[in-house]
Amino acid sequence: MKKIIPFLFLIISVQIAACKKPYKIIEPPVTPDTSFFARGADIGWLSEMEAAGIKFYMSNGTESDCISVLKSKGINSLRFRVWVDPTDGWCGQADVVKMAVRAKNAGMRVMIDFHYSDFWADPGKQNKPKAWLSLNAAGLNQAVYTHTKTVLTALLNAGVVPAWVQIGNETNDGMLWEEGRASKNMGQFAAMVAAGAKAVRETSASSKVIVHISNGYDNALFRWIFDGLTANKVDYDIIAMSLYPSVSNWSSLNMQCLNNMNDMVARYNKEIMISEVGMEMAAATACKSFIQDLIAKTKSVNQKKGLGVFYWEPQSYNSWKGYKLGAFDDTGKPTVAMDAFIN
Protein backbone atom coordinates (compact mmCIF):
# COMPACT_ATOMS: atom_id res chain seq x y z
CA MET A 1 0.00 0.00 0.00
CA LYS A 2 2.87 2.37 0.84
CA LYS A 3 4.27 1.85 -2.68
CA ILE A 4 0.90 2.49 -4.38
CA ILE A 5 0.20 5.84 -2.70
CA PRO A 6 3.36 7.63 -4.02
CA PHE A 7 2.56 6.25 -7.46
CA LEU A 8 -0.95 7.72 -7.33
CA PHE A 9 0.45 11.09 -6.24
CA LEU A 10 2.81 10.96 -9.24
CA ILE A 11 -0.06 10.38 -11.67
CA ILE A 12 -2.15 13.16 -10.14
CA SER A 13 0.82 15.59 -10.22
CA VAL A 14 1.46 14.86 -13.90
CA GLN A 15 -2.20 15.45 -14.74
CA ILE A 16 -2.27 18.76 -12.83
CA ALA A 17 0.91 19.92 -14.56
CA ALA A 18 -0.56 19.04 -17.93
CA CYS A 19 -3.61 21.16 -17.12
CA LYS A 20 -1.35 24.14 -16.35
CA LYS A 21 0.32 24.06 -19.76
CA PRO A 22 -0.55 27.02 -21.98
CA TYR A 23 -3.06 26.29 -24.68
CA LYS A 24 -4.38 28.17 -27.67
CA ILE A 25 -7.91 29.54 -27.52
CA ILE A 26 -9.67 29.18 -30.85
CA GLU A 27 -12.06 32.11 -31.22
CA PRO A 28 -14.91 32.15 -33.72
CA PRO A 29 -14.29 34.31 -36.80
CA VAL A 30 -15.56 37.89 -36.66
CA THR A 31 -18.51 38.38 -39.00
CA PRO A 32 -19.11 41.94 -40.23
CA ASP A 33 -22.53 43.35 -39.32
CA THR A 34 -23.87 43.72 -42.83
CA SER A 35 -27.43 44.10 -41.56
CA PHE A 36 -26.79 47.48 -39.91
CA PHE A 37 -28.45 50.41 -41.64
CA ALA A 38 -27.67 53.90 -40.36
CA ARG A 39 -30.79 55.83 -39.39
CA GLY A 40 -28.97 58.99 -38.54
CA ALA A 41 -29.07 62.64 -37.54
CA ASP A 42 -26.53 65.43 -37.79
CA ILE A 43 -26.77 67.30 -34.46
CA GLY A 44 -23.79 69.64 -34.62
CA TRP A 45 -25.87 72.45 -33.12
CA LEU A 46 -26.91 70.49 -30.03
CA SER A 47 -24.27 71.60 -27.52
CA GLU A 48 -24.82 75.25 -28.47
CA MET A 49 -28.58 74.85 -28.19
CA GLU A 50 -28.24 73.29 -24.76
CA ALA A 51 -25.94 76.11 -23.63
CA ALA A 52 -28.63 78.55 -24.73
CA GLY A 53 -31.17 76.78 -22.51
CA ILE A 54 -33.11 75.05 -25.28
CA LYS A 55 -35.14 72.08 -23.97
CA PHE A 56 -36.26 68.91 -25.74
CA TYR A 57 -39.27 66.69 -25.17
CA MET A 58 -40.48 63.20 -25.95
CA SER A 59 -43.60 62.91 -28.10
CA ASN A 60 -45.70 62.62 -24.91
CA GLY A 61 -44.36 65.96 -23.62
CA THR A 62 -41.86 64.59 -21.10
CA GLU A 63 -38.67 66.65 -20.96
CA SER A 64 -35.65 64.56 -21.94
CA ASP A 65 -32.11 64.65 -23.24
CA CYS A 66 -32.18 65.31 -26.99
CA ILE A 67 -30.18 62.22 -27.86
CA SER A 68 -32.65 60.08 -25.91
CA VAL A 69 -35.52 61.69 -27.85
CA LEU A 70 -33.80 60.89 -31.14
CA LYS A 71 -33.10 57.34 -30.01
CA SER A 72 -36.80 56.88 -29.20
CA LYS A 73 -37.49 57.67 -32.86
CA GLY A 74 -35.14 54.99 -34.19
CA ILE A 75 -32.00 57.09 -34.65
CA ASN A 76 -28.93 54.85 -34.23
CA SER A 77 -26.15 57.04 -35.63
CA LEU A 78 -25.05 60.66 -35.09
CA ARG A 79 -23.01 63.00 -37.27
CA PHE A 80 -20.82 65.86 -36.02
CA ARG A 81 -19.10 68.54 -38.11
CA VAL A 82 -15.59 69.72 -37.26
CA TRP A 83 -14.36 73.26 -37.81
CA VAL A 84 -10.65 74.04 -37.49
CA ASP A 85 -10.71 77.15 -35.28
CA PRO A 86 -14.28 78.38 -34.80
CA THR A 87 -14.61 81.81 -33.20
CA ASP A 88 -16.88 80.67 -30.37
CA GLY A 89 -15.59 77.11 -30.03
CA TRP A 90 -18.76 75.36 -31.15
CA CYS A 91 -17.97 72.47 -33.53
CA GLY A 92 -14.27 72.75 -32.69
CA GLN A 93 -12.24 69.72 -31.64
CA ALA A 94 -13.07 69.85 -27.91
CA ASP A 95 -16.79 70.30 -28.53
CA VAL A 96 -16.89 67.47 -31.08
CA VAL A 97 -15.01 65.04 -28.83
CA LYS A 98 -17.37 65.79 -25.95
CA MET A 99 -20.45 65.21 -28.12
CA ALA A 100 -19.01 62.09 -29.73
CA VAL A 101 -18.43 60.58 -26.29
CA ARG A 102 -22.07 61.27 -25.43
CA ALA A 103 -23.15 59.60 -28.66
CA LYS A 104 -21.01 56.55 -27.98
CA ASN A 105 -22.32 56.28 -24.42
CA ALA A 106 -25.85 56.35 -25.83
CA GLY A 107 -25.03 53.37 -28.05
CA MET A 108 -24.82 55.40 -31.27
CA ARG A 109 -22.41 55.01 -34.14
CA VAL A 110 -20.56 58.21 -35.02
CA MET A 111 -19.80 60.02 -38.28
CA ILE A 112 -17.21 62.82 -38.24
CA ASP A 113 -17.62 65.47 -40.93
CA PHE A 114 -14.46 67.51 -41.59
CA HIS A 115 -15.23 70.92 -43.16
CA TYR A 116 -11.58 72.09 -43.30
CA SER A 117 -12.76 75.60 -42.53
CA ASP A 118 -13.37 77.76 -39.45
CA PHE A 119 -17.05 77.94 -40.36
CA TRP A 120 -19.49 76.47 -42.87
CA ALA A 121 -18.16 74.77 -46.00
CA ASP A 122 -20.73 73.95 -48.69
CA PRO A 123 -21.20 74.22 -52.47
CA GLY A 124 -21.18 78.03 -52.32
CA LYS A 125 -18.15 78.50 -50.08
CA GLN A 126 -15.06 76.51 -49.19
CA ASN A 127 -13.07 79.07 -47.24
CA LYS A 128 -9.66 78.21 -45.87
CA PRO A 129 -9.13 78.40 -42.09
CA LYS A 130 -7.43 81.61 -40.95
CA ALA A 131 -4.36 79.67 -39.85
CA TRP A 132 -3.97 78.16 -43.32
CA LEU A 133 -4.32 81.30 -45.43
CA SER A 134 -0.62 81.65 -46.23
CA LEU A 135 -0.08 77.99 -47.14
CA ASN A 136 0.66 76.82 -50.66
CA ALA A 137 -0.90 73.68 -52.16
CA ALA A 138 1.61 71.32 -50.55
CA GLY A 139 1.18 73.07 -47.21
CA LEU A 140 -2.60 72.74 -47.45
CA ASN A 141 -2.29 69.02 -48.12
CA GLN A 142 -0.12 68.67 -45.01
CA ALA A 143 -2.56 70.77 -42.97
CA VAL A 144 -5.47 68.54 -44.01
CA TYR A 145 -3.49 65.47 -43.01
CA THR A 146 -2.35 66.88 -39.66
CA HIS A 147 -5.74 68.33 -38.68
CA THR A 148 -7.53 65.08 -39.55
CA LYS A 149 -5.06 63.00 -37.63
CA THR A 150 -5.11 65.32 -34.59
CA VAL A 151 -8.90 65.26 -34.25
CA LEU A 152 -9.15 61.51 -34.79
CA THR A 153 -6.41 60.89 -32.23
CA ALA A 154 -8.32 62.98 -29.68
CA LEU A 155 -11.47 60.95 -30.40
CA LEU A 156 -9.64 57.64 -30.05
CA ASN A 157 -8.03 58.79 -26.80
CA ALA A 158 -11.55 59.52 -25.54
CA GLY A 159 -12.67 56.03 -26.48
CA VAL A 160 -14.58 56.91 -29.65
CA VAL A 161 -13.87 55.04 -32.88
CA PRO A 162 -15.85 56.76 -35.68
CA ALA A 163 -17.69 54.41 -37.99
CA TRP A 164 -17.34 56.95 -40.80
CA VAL A 165 -15.10 59.93 -41.51
CA GLN A 166 -16.11 62.47 -44.15
CA ILE A 167 -13.28 64.27 -45.95
CA GLY A 168 -14.80 67.64 -46.83
CA ASN A 169 -18.41 68.79 -46.78
CA GLU A 170 -20.49 69.10 -49.96
CA THR A 171 -17.38 69.41 -52.09
CA ASN A 172 -19.26 69.94 -55.38
CA ASP A 173 -16.36 72.03 -56.67
CA GLY A 174 -13.61 70.85 -54.36
CA MET A 175 -12.49 72.48 -51.11
CA LEU A 176 -9.99 74.96 -49.67
CA TRP A 177 -10.51 77.42 -52.51
CA GLU A 178 -8.84 78.52 -54.69
CA GLU A 179 -6.06 75.93 -54.59
CA GLY A 180 -8.47 73.02 -54.16
CA ARG A 181 -11.23 74.20 -56.50
CA ALA A 182 -11.94 71.12 -58.61
CA SER A 183 -13.04 73.01 -61.72
CA LYS A 184 -9.63 74.70 -61.81
CA ASN A 185 -7.41 71.92 -60.50
CA MET A 186 -9.01 68.52 -60.02
CA GLY A 187 -5.61 67.01 -59.26
CA GLN A 188 -5.06 69.33 -56.31
CA PHE A 189 -8.53 68.67 -54.91
CA ALA A 190 -7.81 64.95 -55.26
CA ALA A 191 -4.51 65.40 -53.39
CA MET A 192 -6.34 67.08 -50.51
CA VAL A 193 -8.87 64.27 -50.26
CA ALA A 194 -6.04 61.74 -50.44
CA ALA A 195 -4.23 63.51 -47.58
CA GLY A 196 -7.32 63.31 -45.39
CA ALA A 197 -7.92 59.68 -46.31
CA LYS A 198 -4.30 58.81 -45.51
CA ALA A 199 -4.70 60.30 -42.03
CA VAL A 200 -7.82 58.21 -41.46
CA ARG A 201 -6.13 54.98 -42.60
CA GLU A 202 -3.16 55.60 -40.32
CA THR A 203 -5.14 56.72 -37.28
CA SER A 204 -8.50 54.94 -37.29
CA ALA A 205 -8.15 52.06 -39.71
CA SER A 206 -11.64 50.65 -39.14
CA SER A 207 -13.33 53.95 -40.05
CA LYS A 208 -14.76 54.19 -43.56
CA VAL A 209 -13.72 57.22 -45.63
CA ILE A 210 -16.52 59.30 -47.19
CA VAL A 211 -16.47 61.84 -50.02
CA HIS A 212 -19.63 63.97 -49.95
CA ILE A 213 -21.30 66.24 -52.49
CA SER A 214 -24.81 67.69 -52.61
CA ASN A 215 -27.72 67.32 -55.05
CA GLY A 216 -27.98 63.54 -54.97
CA TYR A 217 -30.23 63.65 -58.04
CA ASP A 218 -27.52 65.25 -60.24
CA ASN A 219 -25.80 62.34 -61.94
CA ALA A 220 -23.65 64.52 -64.21
CA LEU A 221 -22.17 66.34 -61.19
CA PHE A 222 -21.39 63.08 -59.42
CA ARG A 223 -19.77 61.54 -62.50
CA TRP A 224 -17.60 64.62 -62.96
CA ILE A 225 -16.31 64.66 -59.38
CA PHE A 226 -15.84 60.93 -58.97
CA ASP A 227 -14.36 60.43 -62.43
CA GLY A 228 -11.82 63.05 -61.37
CA LEU A 229 -11.03 61.32 -58.09
CA THR A 230 -10.82 57.95 -59.85
CA ALA A 231 -8.43 59.32 -62.46
CA ASN A 232 -6.23 60.55 -59.60
CA LYS A 233 -6.43 57.18 -57.80
CA VAL A 234 -7.89 58.60 -54.56
CA ASP A 235 -8.48 56.11 -51.75
CA TYR A 236 -12.01 56.28 -50.27
CA ASP A 237 -14.88 53.92 -49.41
CA ILE A 238 -18.22 55.73 -49.62
CA ILE A 239 -19.93 58.20 -51.94
CA ALA A 240 -22.24 60.43 -49.88
CA MET A 241 -25.07 62.67 -51.04
CA SER A 242 -27.31 65.47 -49.76
CA LEU A 243 -30.97 65.74 -50.76
CA TYR A 244 -33.27 68.65 -49.81
CA PRO A 245 -36.44 68.38 -51.89
CA SER A 246 -39.70 70.29 -51.66
CA VAL A 247 -43.17 68.89 -50.99
CA SER A 248 -43.91 68.98 -54.72
CA ASN A 249 -40.79 67.32 -56.11
CA TRP A 250 -39.54 64.85 -53.48
CA SER A 251 -40.93 61.79 -55.27
CA SER A 252 -39.23 62.56 -58.60
CA LEU A 253 -35.96 63.58 -56.90
CA ASN A 254 -35.93 60.38 -54.86
CA MET A 255 -36.21 58.34 -58.05
CA GLN A 256 -33.41 60.34 -59.69
CA CYS A 257 -31.34 59.86 -56.53
CA LEU A 258 -31.90 56.09 -56.65
CA ASN A 259 -30.82 55.99 -60.28
CA ASN A 260 -27.73 58.01 -59.36
CA MET A 261 -26.92 55.72 -56.41
CA ASN A 262 -27.11 52.64 -58.59
CA ASP A 263 -24.96 54.32 -61.24
CA MET A 264 -22.32 55.17 -58.62
CA VAL A 265 -22.22 51.53 -57.50
CA ALA A 266 -21.94 50.25 -61.08
CA ARG A 267 -19.41 52.87 -62.17
CA TYR A 268 -17.10 53.01 -59.12
CA ASN A 269 -18.05 49.96 -57.00
CA LYS A 270 -18.43 52.15 -53.90
CA GLU A 271 -20.91 52.11 -51.03
CA ILE A 272 -23.51 54.87 -50.75
CA MET A 273 -24.60 57.11 -47.88
CA ILE A 274 -27.21 59.86 -47.74
CA SER A 275 -25.37 62.19 -45.34
CA GLU A 276 -27.98 64.95 -45.28
CA VAL A 277 -31.72 65.27 -45.87
CA GLY A 278 -34.29 67.83 -44.81
CA MET A 279 -37.63 69.38 -45.63
CA GLU A 280 -39.58 72.30 -44.22
CA MET A 281 -40.86 71.57 -40.72
CA ALA A 282 -44.39 72.68 -41.59
CA ALA A 283 -44.64 69.82 -44.11
CA ALA A 284 -43.95 67.07 -41.59
CA THR A 285 -46.35 64.53 -43.11
CA ALA A 286 -44.86 64.91 -46.57
CA CYS A 287 -41.39 64.80 -45.01
CA LYS A 288 -42.20 61.48 -43.36
CA SER A 289 -43.24 60.03 -46.73
CA PHE A 290 -40.10 61.44 -48.35
CA ILE A 291 -37.79 59.87 -45.76
CA GLN A 292 -39.58 56.52 -45.68
CA ASP A 293 -39.34 56.30 -49.46
CA LEU A 294 -35.69 57.38 -49.49
CA ILE A 295 -34.75 54.84 -46.81
CA ALA A 296 -36.46 52.09 -48.82
CA LYS A 297 -34.73 53.19 -52.01
CA THR A 298 -31.33 53.42 -50.31
CA LYS A 299 -31.76 49.92 -48.87
CA SER A 300 -32.65 48.67 -52.37
CA VAL A 301 -29.42 49.93 -53.95
CA ASN A 302 -27.64 47.29 -56.02
CA GLN A 303 -25.32 44.87 -54.17
CA LYS A 304 -26.81 46.11 -50.86
CA LYS A 305 -24.37 49.03 -50.90
CA GLY A 306 -26.82 51.62 -49.54
CA LEU A 307 -25.65 52.22 -45.98
CA GLY A 308 -27.93 54.81 -44.41
CA VAL A 309 -29.82 58.11 -44.32
CA PHE A 310 -29.08 61.09 -42.00
CA TYR A 311 -31.42 64.00 -41.25
CA TRP A 312 -29.58 67.32 -40.95
CA GLU A 313 -30.25 69.07 -37.61
CA PRO A 314 -33.71 67.59 -36.97
CA GLN A 315 -33.67 68.89 -33.37
CA SER A 316 -33.57 72.55 -34.45
CA TYR A 317 -36.89 74.25 -33.78
CA ASN A 318 -38.46 77.70 -33.45
CA SER A 319 -36.29 78.73 -36.44
CA TRP A 320 -33.05 78.22 -34.50
CA LYS A 321 -30.35 80.18 -36.36
CA GLY A 322 -33.00 80.93 -38.97
CA TYR A 323 -33.19 77.28 -40.03
CA LYS A 324 -36.69 76.06 -40.91
CA LEU A 325 -36.01 72.52 -42.12
CA GLY A 326 -35.85 70.83 -38.73
CA ALA A 327 -38.11 67.96 -37.66
CA PHE A 328 -39.11 69.14 -34.17
CA ASP A 329 -42.18 71.33 -33.70
CA ASP A 330 -42.23 74.72 -31.99
CA THR A 331 -42.80 73.08 -28.59
CA GLY A 332 -39.58 71.06 -28.83
CA LYS A 333 -41.16 67.68 -29.64
CA PRO A 334 -40.33 65.56 -32.70
CA THR A 335 -42.79 65.89 -35.56
CA VAL A 336 -44.32 62.93 -37.34
CA ALA A 337 -41.46 63.20 -39.86
CA MET A 338 -39.14 61.53 -37.34
CA ASP A 339 -41.40 58.47 -37.26
CA ALA A 340 -39.92 57.61 -40.66
CA PHE A 341 -36.76 56.44 -38.89
CA ILE A 342 -38.52 53.95 -36.61
CA ASN A 343 -37.49 50.50 -37.80
N, C-alpha and C positions, 0 to 999 in steps of 0.2 A: 504493500500500500504506500509506503514511504517513497518508493521509486516512481509510482504512478502519478502522485500529486505534483512533483516538479515537472514531469512531462506535460501534464495538463496546463500548468502555468505557462510553459514554453509555447504551447499551441495558442493559448489565449493572447499572450504577448505579441506573437507574430501577427495574429488577426487584427489586434488593435493598431499595431504599427502600419499594417497595410491600409487600414481605414484612414490614417493620418496622412497618407501620401497625397500630394497635390493631384488634382484631376481637372480635366478640361470640361467646362460647362458649355454645352451645345445649346445656343439660343435660337429660337425660331427666326426665320428671315423677316426683316422689316418690310411690310407691305405699304406702299404709298396710299394715302387716303384720297383715292380718285373720286369718291362720292361727294366730297366737300364742295359746296357752291357758296361763294361769298355773297351774302346779303348785307350790303355794307352802307356806311354813312361816313361822309367827311364831316368832322366836327371841330375843325381848326379854330372856330370862334368860341368854343365852349368855355375855356378857362377865363377869357375876357368877359364873357357874359356873366359867369358866376361872380367874378370880381365886381361887376356892376350891380349885383344883387338880383339878377334875373332868376326866377324860380321855374321849376318844371313839374309837371303833374301827370300821373297815370290817367288813362281814359276815364276812370271813375272819379277823378278829381283829387285823389290822394297825392300830396306833395311827395316828390321822390327825386333821387339823383337822376340826372339826365341819361346817363349811360344805362341805368336800370330801366328807364322808360323805353329807351331804344331796344334794349334786349327783350322786353316784353312784347315788342312788335316783330320779333324774329331777326333783328340785326345781330350778326355774328362776327362782323369785321368792322374795324374803324380806320379811317384814313386821316393823316395829319400832315399839313404842309410845313416845310422848313424854309425860313428866310435867314439869310446870312447874318445881318446885323440890323434887325428891325429897331426903329426909333424907341418904341415903348416896350420892347422885349417880347410881346406876344408873337408866337410862332417862331421864336428863336430856339436855339438848341436846348436850353434849360427847360423852357416851357414844353417843348415837344417831348423831351424825355419824361418829364413828370406826367404828362397826359398818356403817353404810351405805357407807362407802368400801370396807370389806372386801368387802361384798356386790357392789358394782360391779366391783371388781377380779377377782372370781370369775366375772364374766359374768352376774350375777343382775339382774333387775329389782327395784325397791324400792317397797314400800308404806310410807308413814308414817301412823301411827295416833295422832292427837292425842286425849288423854284430857281435857285442860283441867282437870287436878287434879294434886296433888302425889303421888298414889298411885292405886290402882285406881279406875276409873269403870266401872260396869256397871249392869244393871237395878235393883239394890238400893241403889246409892249413886252419887251424882254430886256429890261434895263439892268446893266451891270451893277453889282454891289459897289458902294462908295470905295471900299478898300481895294477894289480890283480895277478901278478906272484907268490906272496908268500901265496896266499889264498889256503885253503884246499877246499874240495868239498862243504861243508856247506857254507863256505865263498863265494865261487863262485856263489852258488845259490842266496845268499843274494845280491851279487853285481849285478847279472842279474836283480833281482827284483828292486833294488834301481835305477840303471841306466835307466831302462825302465820307471819307474814311474817319474823320474826327467825330462827326455826328453818329455814325454807326458804332464806333467804338464806345461812345458814351452810352448808347442804348444797350449794347451788349454788357457793359459793366453794370448797368442797372437791371440786368436780367431779361431784357427784351430782345428777342430775335425776330425782326420783321419778316413776315411772310413774303412781302413784296416791296421793292424799292423802285420808285419812279425817277428816272433821270430826265429832269425838265418837266415843265407843266404847259400843256397845250402848245407844243413847239411846232405849230403849223408852218412857220418860216424860220425854224431854228431857234437859237437862244443866244444870250450874251451878245446882243447887237452892238456894233455892226460886224465885228469879227466872225461871229457865229451865225450870221443871217444865211439861211440855206439857199435862198434865191441868188445870193451873190457868191457864196462859197460853200457848197454842199460838203466838200471835203473837210473844211474846218469845223462845221457843225458835227459831222460824223466823228471827228477826233475828240470833240468835247464829250459826246455821248460815250465814246469808247473809254475816255478817262474816268468818267463816273462809273461805268460798268466794271472797269478794272478794280476800282476801289471796293465795289460791292463783292466781287469774287474773292478778293484778298481778305476782306474783313468779316463778311457774313455769307459764307459760301452757300448756305441753304436758301438764302433769299433769292427770289426770282426778280430779274431786271425788266422793268417796264419802260417803253417809249410811248408817250401819250400825245395825241393831237385831237383837236375838236372836230365837230361836224361829222359824226360817225356815218352819216348818209352819203358823204362826198367821196366816192371811190377814186376819182381822178386825183384828189389831194393826197389820199393815202398811198396810192401807187407812186406818186412823185416822191414823197418823203421816203417811203420804205424801199423803193428802187434805189434811191440815193444811198441809204444806209447799207443796203445789200452790196452795192457796187464798191463801197468802201470797207466791206467785211467787218461791220460793227457787230459786236457780241451782245445779244439781248435775248430775252425769252418771250416777252408778251407785248402784243400790240394793244394799246388802250385807246378808248374813244370817249368823247363827251357827246351828250345828246340832250338838247333843250328844246323840245317841240312846243307847239301851241295846242290848244284844245282842238282846233280844226285840222291840223296836219299830222298829229302824232301817229296815226295808223299808217299813213303812207311813208313817213320817215322811218318808222320801225321796220317796215318791209325793206326799204332801201338800206337800212343799217344791217339787217340780216344778210342781204345779198353781199354787202361790203365785207362783213365778217367772214362769210364763207369764201369770198375771193381772197382775203388775206391768208386764210388757212391754206388754200390751194396754191397760192402764189409764193408764200414765204415759209409755210409749215410752222407757223407760230401760234401760240395760244392767244386768246382774246379776253380782254376785260373791258367792261363799261365803267370807267373810273368816275364819271360824273353824269347825273341826270337831275332834272328839275322841271317843275311846271308851276304856274302861278297858284298860290295857296288857295285862292278863292275857287279854283276849279278842282277841288280835292277828289271828287268822284271820277272825273275824267282822268286825273293823274293816277288814281289807283288802277284804272283800266290800262293806261299807258304802261305803267311799271309791270303789271302782271303779264301783259303781252310781251314786253321786252325781256323779262326774265325767262319766259317760255321760249322765246326765239333764241336767246343767248344759250340756253341749255340744249337747244336743238342744233347748234352749230356743228358742222361736219367734224368727225373724229372726236367728238365730245371735248373740243378745245375751248368752249365758252366757259369762263371761270367764275364770272360774277357780275353783279350790278351794284353800284354805289350811288346813293342820293347825296347831293352836295348841300351841306348845311341844313338838314331837315329841321333841326331844333331852333332855327332862327324864327322869331315871331314878332308881331307888332312892328314890322318893317325895320328890324334891327339892321343898323348900318345902311338903311335904305333898300335892303334886299326883300323882295316880295315873292320869292319862289320857294320859301320854306314849306314844311309839311306839318307844322304845329299851328293851331289856331291862336287867336288873340288872347286866349286865357291860359296859354302855355301847355295845352294838351295836344297830343298827336291827332291829326286829322285822319279821316278814313283812308287817305292815300297811303299811310304807313302800313295799313293792313295788307297791302300788296306783298310785303316782305314776310308775312307769316307763312311758314312752311306747312 
